[in-house]
Amino acid sequence: MTDEERIEHYLIRSGLSPQSVEALRPDFPRWIRRLRERGVDQVPSSPLTADGIAGNELLLLIKQGSKDRDSNMEHELRNLTRVRRYKL
C-alpha cells in the first residue's frame, strides 16, 4: 500500500466523506513530505493504529486542509506537535 493510499484509508476511517477525501487528494504529496520532515516514517492507515506523533501530525494536516477551520484546535495541535514553542 502506498503512502497516499494509507492517507486515504486514514481519512475515511477518521470519518471524512469520499468527497472530502477527494478534495484533499492534491495535498497528499505535500503531507507525505511534511510527515517525513517531522519524523513520521510510516503513514498509519487508521486512527486506531496511529501512534501519538503520527496521529497528531495527521490531525493537524487534516484540520489545516479543512474548509471549516478551528483555530483553537489547530493552535493546540501545533503546540502538541511542537511546530513552534509552546504558548498559552
Residue pairs with C-beta under 8 A, 6 or more apart in sequence:
1 9
1 45
3 28
3 32
3 43
4 25
4 28
4 29
4 32
5 45
6 42
6 43
6 44
6 45
7 28
7 31
7 32
7 43
7 58
8 21
8 25
8 28
9 45
9 46
10 43
10 44
10 45
10 46
10 47
10 50
10 58
11 20
11 21
11 24
11 62
12 18
12 21
13 45
13 46
13 47
13 48
14 47
14 62
16 24
16 62
24 62
24 65
27 61
27 65
31 58
31 61
32 43
34 57
34 61
35 43
35 54
35 57
35 58
35 61
38 53
38 57
38 81
39 53
40 53
40 54
40 57
42 54
43 54
43 58
44 50
44 51
44 54
44 55
44 58
47 55
50 58
53 81
56 77
56 80
56 81
57 81
59 77
60 74
60 77
60 78
60 81
60 83
63 69
63 70
63 73
63 74
63 77
64 74
75 87
78 84
79 86
79 87
